Amino acid sequence: MLTIVGAPLLLLILSNWVRSSPVSSSDWILDSTFGTQATIASEQTKAAVVDLEIDLTQGWVDPRILGGQLLDFTTRRKGEPLNVIISGKSDPYILSEIGFSIYAKSLGFSSECLGLHYGNIHQANLGDGNEKQDEQLLARQYYFTRPGGPVLGTCWESLAGGNHFRAWKQNGTKADTGAWFLGVSKEEHSGKHHMIIPDGYNIGRDFLVAQAVSSPTHWNSLWWQAEVEWVQGLLEPGSDGVNHGIKQDGYVAVLTVIRL
Ligand SMILES: *[C@@H]1O[C@H](CO)[C@@H](O)[C@H](O)[C@H]1NC(C)=O
């Protein structure tokens, strides 16, 4: 858990991180409410009090407050980081399952690439009262194959390796924010049995965020623009409990996606 360090040190860490991030510093907004949530999470014993204090206004809730976590369950003991949150303050259409798969297409991901020898179902507990749920969407990056024009539905990623994500919706009765939680990563080509590449969690996340925030994205006539807020402290940096033992930096990207 993030301990509160001196403000100058925190700023130093943040500015170093922003410099090394592919996302420009203007996208950075420190989540000021995080401290409050962290405090609540450390008082899990007072369950009744916690229930009353759950704050839905920021469009997502820290899953740890009600016993969830920011790692999914890939195996019994290991999981993949849920490193992107699409806030419930986003365009209501993309909070629906169909709308979200359309939005994912605007980012270059398609759920129609499903079914090609893809591995096991992951589960996640988003702390919304639903306990562990199977993934609700699996989408893969697709590649445009013809110069000058998109050719859709190639699902080339399945063979070539690339970025993909699994998604779960935080819509249980105890924290019904409507937010999507995504575990994004980049993997090797299929000959390598879908191993995540070195640093593949950070790389996959940064790829998706860059697609979403750098310029408006669209699918047919629907256009969106996302803003990102980077949140530290939800995920422990490092490789503890992380599938394949691949380190990740502990940052979670919270996207708020507006319809243009
Ligand atoms: C929660 O969202 C999932 C994914 O869209 C959906 O399958 C499920 O029916 C929803 N649950 C409720 C109670 O709306």
PDBQT file of the ligand as one rigid body, heavy atoms in Angstrom, charges set to zero:
ROOT
HETATM    1  C1  LIG A 301     -22.926  -6.745 -15.064  1.00  0.00    +0.000 C 
HETATM    2  O1  LIG A 301     -22.199  -6.602 -16.272  1.00  0.00    +0.000 OA
HETATM    3  C2  LIG A 301     -21.979  -7.814 -16.970  1.00  0.00    +0.000 C 
HETATM    4  C3  LIG A 301     -21.095  -7.477 -18.158  1.00  0.00    +0.000 C 
HETATM    5  O2  LIG A 301     -21.710  -6.543 -18.987  1.00  0.00    +0.000 OA
HETATM    6  C4  LIG A 301     -23.319  -8.424 -17.369  1.00  0.00    +0.000 C 
HETATM    7  O3  LIG A 301     -23.089  -9.660 -18.001  1.00  0.00    +0.000 OA
HETATM    8  C5  LIG A 301     -24.191  -8.602 -16.125  1.00  0.00    +0.000 C 
HETATM    9  O4  LIG A 301     -25.453  -9.042 -16.516  1.00  0.00    +0.000 OA
HETATM   10  C6  LIG A 301     -24.312  -7.303 -15.370  1.00  0.00    +0.000 C 
HETATM   11  N1  LIG A 301     -25.035  -7.509 -14.136  1.00  0.00    +0.000 N 
HETATM   12  C7  LIG A 301     -26.063  -6.754 -13.781  1.00  0.00    +0.000 C 
HETATM   13  C8  LIG A 301     -26.669  -7.074 -12.471  1.00  0.00    +0.000 C 
HETATM   14  O5  LIG A 301     -26.461  -5.837 -14.487  1.00  0.00    +0.000 OA
ENDROOT
TORSDOF 0
